[in-house]
Structure formats: structure tokens, C-alpha cells
Amino acid sequence: MGVEIKKVCSRRELRKFVLFGEKLYRGNPYYVPAIVFDEMNTLDHRKNPAAEFSDFELYLAYKDGKLAGRVAAIINYKANATWKHNEVRFGWIDFIDDPQVCEALIRAVEQFGEAHGMSEIAGPLGFTDFDPEGLLIEGFDQLGTMPIRYNHPYYKDRLEELGFEKDADWYEFRFTLPDAVPEKISRVAGIVRSRGGYRVRQLSRKMIKREDYAHKLFKLMGETYKDLYEYTVLPMNLADKYIGFYLSILDLRYISVVENDRGELIAFGITMPSIARALQKSRGRLLPFGWWPLVHDLFIKHSDGAELMLIGVHPDYRNSGVNALLMEDIFKKFLQMGVKWADSNAQLEDNLPIQNQFEVFRPVRNKIRRSYKKKIQSR
């Protein structure tokens, strides 16, 4: 019996799509599930604000009558216009180790792309840069993180057998924290402070609301990341979805911001306690009792690890030493809260300025992930 591809058309089928990873990775100690309700909203045409500038469909693959894979086909028209692409993206791809299943899923994405006039296929990518990106190709024995997906080693082989080639690589690092902020960071931060004009602020819920900090952060992210691979500068009306959600649930002590002498936001660091183990315990579900491990690890007794989610400095201030103020504040907080190690976010392999700012912590590269691309072959 061959592979049957079915388009997701109902809430029930969407739930099957979202929960497929739990079945595929059952018993894997490194897999970290996503938060189910957030995935359901992201993949719902009616609830995902990225639908304003994207078309997408979701597909399930069945082999011998059993669920065997899933994939999202996405066309981000803003990204295509920005980067002069004509591509359809594949994301949320998972499948059993069967070449026929992988090929059928990719072909479904290609057909969706062809129907919309696309000539290339790329991925794994999401709707925007706030969604998971890249296929894990090294680091399969490392615990995953909340924002970034784990996958089986065979994915790489199956995709490359279909003619996909590397488009971009990201590196991830783990830092073991010293007993004090490194002298080099403290020294540069002291020099910058002595000049005056900059201040590090501690956010509060009241300040976020009063000063509209979600939109400030969102705007600065667009200015900071706009030249990075495939980045989509998003309209401000999406700030509450992508930033407001995190500001509403995170321990604000893990967020650092720097302002200039005019009170303008010029640098940010959004970090959080590692909740990988909590997500594994809850299986990504909040109900009926899955909320407790997450609340416990976020607010009551933090893990001794942390995740560096989003860090950036406005382009006009990248050579001003402001990043030292930011790093000093982040790692002072980590030390105060007993953090012993931290995982970086995914960093493009050629983004050396970002990688170099962490070198004083002697980071160990523990994962590599890759985005692939190829021409669509009409059939």
C-alpha cells in the first residue's frame, strides 16, 4: 500500500498534526514538545496573524492506514518580496524513517507551491523568524530547548536523497557560567557607564503596559535582525502575538534592556529559565495538571539552566560597547538566581560578531541545524 496524503481540514485533524511528534519521539530523552495550545493557535488559519501575508496548508501522511508524517506548506509573500525569492517553505516536518513518506510530504508542498506560482522549495522554516527554523544535523544527544525543534538523524539523509542542498547553517552553544562576571565584560561595561547617557532598566508589568514595551521591543527587533537570513520585518499589529505573549508569561528578572540618553530602547536580552524538563513532564499540555511543572520551573524553583532566546543591539550602537552593558546585566542576574549553564539561541554560522561576544565564556558548540533549498521539478 502506498502513501496517502490528506490535507488538514478540521480541528480534530489539526490536533492530530500537532500531537504527531509526541508519538514519533516517545521515549526519546532529548525531544522537547512544544506547548500544545500555542501550536494549535499558530497553525490555525483563523488565529495566526501571519495569515495576513501568507498562504499555508497542512498535510498528514498515512502509510498502510497509519499516521506516518506531517508537514506545513507555507508561502510568506513578505519574505519573498524582501529577498527576491519565489519559494514555498516547508515547516513542521516530521516522518517515520521511510523514503516514500518523506518524498510524498515534500511533493505535497511542491504542488502547493506550484499552484501558487512558486519555483523553489526551502526549509525547514516557519511563517516568521519567531517560528522554529532549521533541521538538526549535529547534536542529537543534546537536550532540546523550548524555541527550537529536535528531529531524528535520518531526516538529513531523506531530504538530501531528494536533491536538497544546504542554504544556511545555524550554530547553538552551551556556556558554563563562571563564579563571577568575566573581568573583560565588567571593564568594558564600566567604561561605557562612565561616559554617561546609557541606562540598564528592569522591566515591570506596570512599565510594560504604561510604556508600551511590547511594541518598543518589536520595533527594535525588526531594526536589529532585518539583514539576517530570510528575516521578515513584521507589521506592528503583530507585536502582541509574538512579543506580548512572552512578556506576559516570563519572569521579568530574566529580561534586560538598555536605553540611551533620550530614553530610546537600543538593546535587549530576553532569556528564561530552561523549561525543557518541565515540557517533557507535561508533554506540552497545560491541562489538567501540565501547567504545574511549567509554573514551578518558571517562577517557583528555577532550573540551574537558562535559555538565551533573543538578544540584539540597534545597528547604530553595535560598536559602542553597549553590548557589554547588556551582557553584564544578563549574567549578573544569572549568577544571582543560581544559573550554572545557558544554551544560546540559534546563530547563523557567519554571524561572527554575535558569536564572538560570548567567547569570554568559552562556549561549546553542541548543535548545528540547517535550512535546505532546491528547485521544484515539475511533473
PELINKA-V471192 format. One record per pair of residues at least 6 apart in sequence whose ideal C-beta (glycine too) atoms are under 8 Angstrom apart, sorted by the first residue. I is the first residue (numbers start at 1). J is the second residue. Records with the same first field share a line. If there is no record, write none. Layout:
I: J ; J
This chain:
1: 63 ; 64 ; 65
2: 63 ; 100
3: 61 ; 62 ; 63 ; 68 ; 98 ; 100 ; 101 ; 103 ; 104
4: 61 ; 62 ; 63
5: 59 ; 60 ; 61 ; 62 ; 104 ; 105 ; 107 ; 108
6: 13 ; 59 ; 60 ; 61 ; 62
7: 57 ; 58 ; 59
8: 14 ; 16 ; 17 ; 57 ; 58 ; 59 ; 60
13: 60
14: 40 ; 43 ; 44 ; 58
15: 40
16: 60 ; 67
17: 43 ; 58 ; 60 ; 70 ; 92
18: 34 ; 36 ; 39 ; 40 ; 43
19: 36
20: 60 ; 67 ; 69 ; 70 ; 94
21: 31 ; 33 ; 34 ; 94
22: 33 ; 283 ; 284
23: 67
24: 94 ; 95 ; 96 ; 152
25: 31 ; 33 ; 150 ; 152
28: 150
29: 143
30: 140 ; 141 ; 142 ; 143 ; 144 ; 150
31: 144 ; 150 ; 280
32: 143 ; 144 ; 145 ; 146 ; 150 ; 276 ; 279 ; 280
33: 279 ; 280 ; 283 ; 284
34: 146 ; 149 ; 279 ; 284
35: 146 ; 279 ; 284 ; 286
36: 284 ; 285 ; 286
37: 286
38: 245
39: 284
41: 47 ; 48
42: 48 ; 127 ; 131
43: 58 ; 72 ; 92
45: 51 ; 56
48: 127
49: 237 ; 238 ; 241
50: 76 ; 127 ; 128 ; 238
52: 235 ; 238
53: 76 ; 77 ; 78 ; 232
54: 74 ; 75 ; 76 ; 77 ; 78 ; 127
55: 74 ; 75 ; 77 ; 116
56: 72 ; 73 ; 74 ; 75 ; 127
57: 72 ; 73 ; 112
58: 70 ; 71 ; 72 ; 73 ; 92
59: 70 ; 71 ; 72 ; 73 ; 105 ; 108 ; 109
60: 67 ; 69 ; 70
61: 67 ; 68 ; 69 ; 70 ; 71 ; 95 ; 101 ; 104 ; 105
62: 68
63: 69 ; 96 ; 98 ; 100 ; 101
68: 95 ; 96 ; 98 ; 101
69: 93 ; 94 ; 95 ; 96 ; 101 ; 102 ; 104 ; 105
70: 92 ; 93 ; 94 ; 95 ; 105
71: 90 ; 91 ; 92 ; 93 ; 94 ; 95 ; 105 ; 106 ; 108 ; 109
72: 89 ; 90 ; 91 ; 92 ; 93
73: 88 ; 89 ; 90 ; 108 ; 109 ; 112 ; 113
74: 88 ; 89 ; 90 ; 91 ; 125 ; 126 ; 127
75: 87 ; 88 ; 89 ; 112 ; 113 ; 116 ; 118
76: 89 ; 127 ; 128 ; 232
78: 232 ; 233 ; 234
79: 85 ; 230 ; 231 ; 232
80: 86 ; 87
82: 231 ; 232 ; 233
83: 230
85: 120 ; 122
86: 117 ; 118 ; 119 ; 120
87: 113 ; 118 ; 119 ; 120 ; 121 ; 122 ; 373
88: 109 ; 110 ; 112 ; 113 ; 116 ; 118 ; 120 ; 121 ; 122 ; 376
89: 121 ; 122 ; 123 ; 124 ; 125 ; 126
90: 105 ; 106 ; 109 ; 121 ; 122 ; 123 ; 124 ; 125
91: 123 ; 124 ; 125 ; 126 ; 127 ; 131 ; 132
92: 124 ; 126 ; 132
93: 105 ; 123 ; 124 ; 155
94: 151
95: 101 ; 102 ; 105 ; 155 ; 158
97: 152 ; 154 ; 158
99: 158 ; 161
102: 155 ; 158 ; 159 ; 162
103: 162
106: 121 ; 159 ; 162
109: 121 ; 123
110: 121 ; 376 ; 377
113: 119 ; 120 ; 121 ; 376
114: 376 ; 378
118: 376
119: 375 ; 376
120: 373 ; 374 ; 375 ; 376
121: 373 ; 374 ; 375 ; 376
122: 167 ; 230 ; 371 ; 372 ; 373
123: 371 ; 372
124: 132 ; 133 ; 134 ; 135 ; 149 ; 371 ; 372
125: 131 ; 133 ; 230 ; 371
126: 132 ; 133
128: 232 ; 234 ; 242
129: 225 ; 228 ; 230 ; 231 ; 232
130: 242
132: 147 ; 148 ; 149
133: 148 ; 170 ; 230 ; 346 ; 369 ; 371
134: 148 ; 168 ; 169 ; 170 ; 346 ; 369 ; 370 ; 371
135: 151 ; 155 ; 156 ; 159 ; 369 ; 370 ; 371 ; 372
136: 149 ; 150 ; 151 ; 155 ; 367 ; 368 ; 369
137: 156 ; 169 ; 368 ; 369 ; 370
138: 367 ; 368
139: 172 ; 366 ; 367 ; 368
140: 150 ; 152 ; 153
142: 174 ; 366 ; 367
143: 276
144: 150 ; 276
145: 274 ; 276 ; 307 ; 343
146: 272 ; 275 ; 276 ; 279 ; 307
147: 307 ; 309 ; 345
148: 172 ; 345 ; 346 ; 369
156: 370
159: 372
160: 372
162: 374
163: 374 ; 377
164: 372 ; 373 ; 374
165: 372 ; 373 ; 374
166: 370 ; 371 ; 372
167: 370 ; 371 ; 372 ; 373
168: 229 ; 230 ; 348 ; 349 ; 370 ; 371
169: 348 ; 349 ; 368 ; 369 ; 370 ; 371
170: 346 ; 347 ; 348 ; 349 ; 368 ; 369 ; 370
171: 346 ; 347 ; 348 ; 349 ; 355 ; 365 ; 367 ; 368
172: 343 ; 344 ; 345 ; 346 ; 347 ; 365 ; 366 ; 367 ; 368 ; 369
173: 343 ; 344 ; 347 ; 355 ; 358 ; 363 ; 364 ; 365 ; 366
174: 341 ; 342 ; 343 ; 344 ; 363 ; 364 ; 366
175: 341 ; 342 ; 343 ; 344 ; 358 ; 361 ; 362 ; 363 ; 364
176: 340 ; 341 ; 361 ; 362 ; 364
177: 331 ; 334 ; 335 ; 339 ; 340 ; 341 ; 342 ; 361
178: 361
179: 335
180: 335
181: 328 ; 331 ; 332 ; 335
182: 360 ; 361
184: 360
185: 324 ; 327 ; 328 ; 331 ; 360
186: 328
188: 321 ; 324
189: 321 ; 324 ; 325 ; 327 ; 328
191: 321
192: 198 ; 320 ; 321 ; 322 ; 324 ; 325
193: 325
196: 261
197: 260 ; 261
198: 258 ; 259 ; 260 ; 261 ; 266 ; 322 ; 325
199: 258 ; 259
200: 256 ; 257 ; 258 ; 325 ; 326 ; 329
201: 207 ; 257 ; 258 ; 259
202: 252 ; 253
203: 213 ; 247 ; 252 ; 255 ; 257
204: 252
205: 252
207: 213
208: 214 ; 247 ; 252
213: 247 ; 257 ; 265
214: 239 ; 240 ; 243 ; 244 ; 247
215: 236 ; 239
216: 265
217: 239 ; 243 ; 247 ; 257 ; 265 ; 268 ; 270
218: 234 ; 236 ; 238 ; 239 ; 242 ; 243
219: 236
220: 265 ; 266 ; 268 ; 312 ; 314
221: 243 ; 268 ; 310 ; 312
222: 233 ; 234
223: 314 ; 315
224: 312 ; 313 ; 314 ; 315
225: 231 ; 312
226: 233
228: 348 ; 351
229: 348 ; 371
230: 371
234: 242
246: 270 ; 309
247: 255
249: 298
250: 270 ; 272 ; 298
251: 272 ; 273 ; 298 ; 299 ; 302
253: 333 ; 337
254: 270 ; 271 ; 272 ; 273 ; 306 ; 333
255: 268 ; 269 ; 270 ; 271
256: 268 ; 269 ; 271 ; 326 ; 329 ; 330 ; 333
257: 265 ; 267 ; 268 ; 269
258: 265 ; 266 ; 267 ; 268 ; 322 ; 325 ; 326 ; 329
259: 265 ; 266
260: 266 ; 317
265: 314
266: 313 ; 314 ; 316 ; 317 ; 322
267: 312 ; 313 ; 314 ; 317 ; 322 ; 323 ; 325 ; 326
268: 310 ; 311 ; 312 ; 326
269: 308 ; 310 ; 311 ; 326 ; 327 ; 329 ; 330
270: 309 ; 310 ; 311
271: 306 ; 307 ; 308 ; 309 ; 311 ; 330 ; 334 ; 342
272: 298 ; 306 ; 307 ; 309
273: 297 ; 298 ; 302 ; 303 ; 305 ; 306 ; 307 ; 337 ; 339
274: 297 ; 303 ; 305 ; 306 ; 307 ; 343
275: 294 ; 297 ; 298 ; 303
276: 305
277: 293 ; 297 ; 303
278: 293 ; 294 ; 296 ; 297 ; 298 ; 303
279: 293 ; 294
281: 290 ; 293
282: 289 ; 290 ; 291 ; 292 ; 293 ; 294
283: 290
284: 290
286: 294
297: 303
302: 337 ; 338 ; 339
304: 338 ; 339 ; 340 ; 341
305: 339 ; 340 ; 341 ; 342 ; 343
306: 334 ; 339 ; 341 ; 342 ; 343
307: 342 ; 343 ; 345
308: 330 ; 342 ; 343 ; 344 ; 345
309: 345
310: 345
311: 326 ; 330 ; 345 ; 354
313: 322 ; 323 ; 326
318: 353
323: 357
327: 357
334: 342
344: 358 ; 363
346: 369
347: 354 ; 355
355: 363
